[in-house]
Amino acid sequence: MATIADINEKLKSVTYPGFTKSIVDFGFVKNVELNGNDVIVDIEITSSAPEVEQSLIEDITKELKVLGLDTIQVIVKKPQAPQQQSNTQSGKNIAPQVKNFIMVSSGKGGVGKSTTSVNLAISLAMQGKKVGLLDADIYGPNIPRMVGLEGQKPEIIGQKVIPFKVYGIEVMSMGSLIDEGQALMWRGAMVMKAITQLLQDIAWSELDCLVIDMPPGTGDAQLTLAQSVPVAAGINVTTPQQVALDDSKRGLDMFKKLHIPIAGIVENMSGFVCPNCSEESDIFGTGTCNDLAKEYDTQVIAHIPIEPSIRVGGDEGKPVVYFYPDSISGKKYLQAAQMLWESIEKSNDDGSISNQAIQPTLPAGVSACSTEGQAHKAKQEASKGGCGSHGGDGQGGCGCS
């Protein structure tokens, strides 16, 4: 007769759909109850997709049947299914195979932006989404190391670069396209072109979302991305110190000026978790982002503490949410991903996802300060019926009509 130990051993062979890790390794098996030759298996998953639930029930039943059990019952606890999204995004989109673009940005470097991007992307995949992760941090592409792809080069088919597939997501980084350690000293035009190519020349699948790790600051890369695709959600990453919050305000102000819905703030280094006793201590402070969130009419979706497993995971290519989903930080990343997706659904429903208002009015490569730029502007104003001194209504003081 089968024992609970036999059943648990068999469950280690059931992999979570889309991943190579088992439901036991993920910690999704919550209870196994054996009554004679009848078994009840309780699992709790992070995806609301019915096909994931059905696949797990079938795989668990198949594995346990070989033990000669009479009755196998699988009870699945899962999040509430998301509502159907309305197709209300508008404006320019050079990567239409992606349904939702998520911009992860920070006012300054060194606040854990790339770590946040990696763990949010994997969390969304664990919740049943088809996810891509684009490392668009031109000057400091660290994501290859963080997901164990350091030193690997992508396959190129025709004119398209094939993204890597790891931890249930598609991944591409500028760091995988250049030599290791190579410094990129690019002016704005080169950065803008690189961002465009990373969106157009990578063979992304039909994705529910693409998480984009941006360079720090509020420059050409952010503007180019926002004008190229309708960004569904902006995530601002910061730390509790006031000097970091000052820069966060600039990042949040950028989201508003670019008409990007602000999904929330991630406060990293929010306390320290002792590896020996698991007690949390506020080294740099915690909760200082709450007032900032209120000021910009958004929410703090996660307070992520300093936890050794995060540092180890980043250095060794083992993301904490994948390898330690039951850790304090792992649980917080999963909750943050859920809050992020709820924000995206809301923005889709209310029709606030659009980059139409921020499209450039000058031809590509033409500066507004150049003679050609001034001539183009004058031509636009003339087409409106006046010189523009009174809004182009033909009633300007110069007498034009």
N, C-alpha and C positions, 0 to 999 in steps of 0.2 A: 504494500500500500504506500502511496506517495506521502511524503512529509512536506511541511512548510518549507524546509530547507531545499528540498527537491524543486518545489514550485518557484522559489526565489531564484534558484540557479537557472531554471528555464526562462524566467522573465528577463534575465540578463541578455538573452539572445534577441529580444524584441527591440528593434531600433526605432527611435522617434522619426516619423516621416520627414524626409528632407535632410536628415542628419545621419552621422555614422555612430552616434552615441546612443546607448540603450536607455530605456525608460527608468531602469534602476540607477544608472549612472547620473541621470538628470534629477533623481530624487522624486520622480512622479508617482512611484508606487507607494501608497499611503498605508495600505493594510491588506493582509492576506488572511482569510478566515477559512479554516478547513473543518468540515463536519462530516466525519466518516470518509466517504469517497466523493463528497461534494465540496466545491471550492467557490468562494466569492473573492474577487480581486477588486480592490478600490484603487483607482488612479485619479490623480488631479493634474490636468494638463493646462498649458498656457494658450492654446489655440481654441477659437470658437468655431472653426471650420468643421462642418459635419463629416467631410471626407477624411479628415485626420482622425476623428473619433471612430468612424467605421473601420478604417484601416487598422487601428490599434486593437479594436475588439476582435477582428478577424485574425490578426497576427498572434495575439495572446491565446486565443482559442486553439489555434493551430499548434502552437508550441506545447500547450498543456495537455492536449489530447493524447500525446504519446506516453503520458504518465498513467493512462488507463483510468482517468477520473470519469465518474458518471455524469456529473453536472458541472458546467463551467459558467459562472456568471461574472460579467465584467461591468462594474459600475464606474461611469466616467463623470467626473466633476470638471466643468469647463466654464470659461467666462461667457457672459451673455453675447449672443451674436450681434455684430454691428449692423446698423440700419443701412439700407441701400443708399449709396451715394448718388446725388444728382450730378449730371455732367454740366457744371456751371463755370468751369474754368475758361478764361478767355485771354486773348493776346497772342504773342509770338511764342512758339514752342518748337525748338529745333530737335527735340528728342521725344516725339509723340508716343513712342512705345512705353514711356514711363507715365503712370497715372498721377503720381504726386511727388514733388521735389521738396526735400527737407534741407534747409540751409543751417548748418551748425557753425556758429561764428563766435568770436570773442573779441573784446576790445584790445587785448594784449596777449602775448604768447606766454606759455608756461603755466596755464591754468587748467590743463587737462582736457582740452578741446578734442584732441584726437582719441583719447581714451573714451571720452563720452560718445563720440561718433561710432566707434567700433562696438561698444556694448549696447548702445541703442539699436543699431542695425541688427545685431544678432538677437536682441530681445524681440524685435518686431518679427523676425523670422521664426523664432520659437513660438510666437503667437499666431502663426499660420499665414503670414504675409510673404509675398515674393519680393525680396529685398536686394537692392544693389548698394554698394558703398564706394563712393568716389573720393579719393584723396586728392583734392584740388589745392592742397597747401603747397604751392609751387616751390617755396623757398625752404620748407622743412617737412618733406614727405616722410612721416614716420610709420604710417600704417602697415607697410610690408613687414616690418619687424613685429608689430603688435599682433599680426594674424599669422605669423610663421611663414611668410613668403619672401623673406630677405634673401637677395641674391638670385631669385628666380625671374626669368624673362617670359613675357606672354607670347602666345602663339599669334601669328599674323596670317590671316587668310584674305587674299586679295588686298583690298584697301582698308580692311577692318581689323582691329585688334580684339582678340577674344579675351574677355575678362576671366580672371581666376575664379574658381568656385571653392570656397572653404567655409566651414562652420555654418553651412546652410544658406550662404549669401554669395552674390557675385561681387568681386572686388577688382578695382583698378586704381593705380596710383602713378603719379609722375615719377615716384621713386623707382618704379619697376621699368620705366622707359628710358632712364638715363643711367650712366655708370655710377656705381656706388661712391658716395663722397663727392660727386661732382657739384660744384657751386654754380647756381644759375643767377647770373647778374643781368636780369632782363628789365628793359624799360616797359612802360605801361602797355604799349602796342603788342609786345610779345606775350605779355601775361594774358591780355584779352584774347589773343589768337589761341593760346594754349587752352584756356578755359573752354572756348568754343569747340576745339578739336576733341577734348576729353568727353564732351557731350555727344558730338556727332560721329567721331571715328571709332568709338568703342562699340562693339556689337552687343549692346545691352539687350537682354530678353524683354518680354512683356512683363514689366515690373509694377507691383502695387505702389512701390515707393523707391526713391533713390536718395540715400542719405549722403550729403555732400559736406565733407570736412574742408572748410574754407581757410585761407591764410588769415592770420590775425589782422585786426584793423578794419578800416572802412574805405577801401580803395577801389582800384580798377577791377579787380577780380570779382568783388561783390556786385558792383554795378553791371558788369558784363553778364554775370550769371542771371541776375534779376531781369535783364532785358532780353535774354535768350530763351528763358523758360519761365512759366508762371509758377513761382515758388508757393507751395501750399502751407509751409510752416517755417518759421524762424525760431531757432533755439539759441539762446545766449548762454555761454558758459563763463563762469567767473569763480572767484574765491571770496571768502568773507571779509578780507581786508578792505579798508576804505579806498586805498590806491587802486585796487582792482575794480571796485564798484564805480569809481569815477570814469574808467574806460568803458565799463559796461553800459553806462548811460549813453555813451556815444554809439555803441553798437545797437542798442534798442531804438535810439533816435533814427539810425540808418534804416532799420526795418520799417519804421513808420513812413519815412520819406520815400522808400521804395515800394510802399503799399504791400508789404509782406505781412500776413497774419502772424502775430507773435504767439507761438504755442506755449512758451514758458522759459524759465530760467533754471539752469542746473548749477547748484552751488557745490563746487568741489572743495576738498580739504575742510569739510564741515565737521570738525572734530576728529579725534584719533581713536581707533579701536585697538586696544591692547591685545596682542596675539596670545598672551598667556591667560588673561582672565576675561577677555571680551568686553571689558568696561570701556565706555566712551568718555574721552576727555576733550574739552574745547581748547585746543592749542591756539588756533588763529581766530577763534570765535565761531559762532554758528547762528544762522537765522537772520543775518544782516541783510539778506536779499529780499526779505519779506516786504519791507517798506518800498524797495525799488520796484518790486512786482506790482504793488498797488499803484505806484506813480504812473506806470506804463500800462495799466489795465490788463495785467496778465497774471500768471501764477508761477510759483516755484514748483517744478515737477519733481525735483529730487534734491535732497541734501546728502551728498556722498561723502562719507568720512574718509580719512586717511587710513587705509587698511593694507597691510603688507601684501595680501594676495593680489591687489590691484597692480602694485609695482612689479611684483614677480610675473604676473600674467602679461603685462605690457612688454617686459624685457624678453620673456621666453616665448612669446607668441601664443599665450594661453589665456584668452579673455576671461575675466572673472565670472561673467554671467553664464558662460558656457560650461566652465569647469567647476565653478562653485555657485550654482544657482540658489543654494540655500543659505549662502553667506549673507551678512547684513547688506553689503553693497550689491550682491546679485539680486536680491529681492527688490532693492530700491530701483535698480535699472529696469527690471521687469515692470514695476509699477509706473515708472516714468514713461516707458514705451506705451503703456495702456493709455495714460493721460495724453500723450502726444497724439496717438491715433484718434482719440475722442475729439481733440482740437481740430485735426484735419477733417474729420467728418462734419463738424460744425461749420467750418469754413467752406466746405463743398456745398453744404445745404444752403447757406445764406448767400452764396455767390460772391464771396469776397476775394477769391483767388483770380487775380488778373494782373498782367504787366502792361496792359494797353496804355496806361497813362504815363509810363516812363520810357516809352520808345524814343530813340534819338530822332531828332528832326533834321539832322545833317547827314549827308552821305557818309559811308564808312571811310575812315581815314582823313576826313576833312575837319580841321580845327575851327572852332567858332571864332577864333581870333585872327584867322588867316583872311587874305583878300577874297579867296574863293568862298570861305565860310560867310563872310559879310555879304557877298553878292547873293549867295543862296538865301540868306535870311531876308534880304531886301526883296527878292523875288517872291518869297512866301508871303510877306506882308502886302505886296502889291496885288497878289492874287486874292487877298481878302477884301480888297476895295479901298485901300488907303495906305498911309505910311506907317500906321501902327501907333502914332502918338496918342490916339484916343481909342485904342483897342482895335484898330483896323476896321473902323466902321465907316470910313470914307468921310468922316467929319473932322479930320485933323486940322490943326491951326495953320498948316502950310498951304492950305487951299486945294489939296489934291482931291480927286473925286473918282 
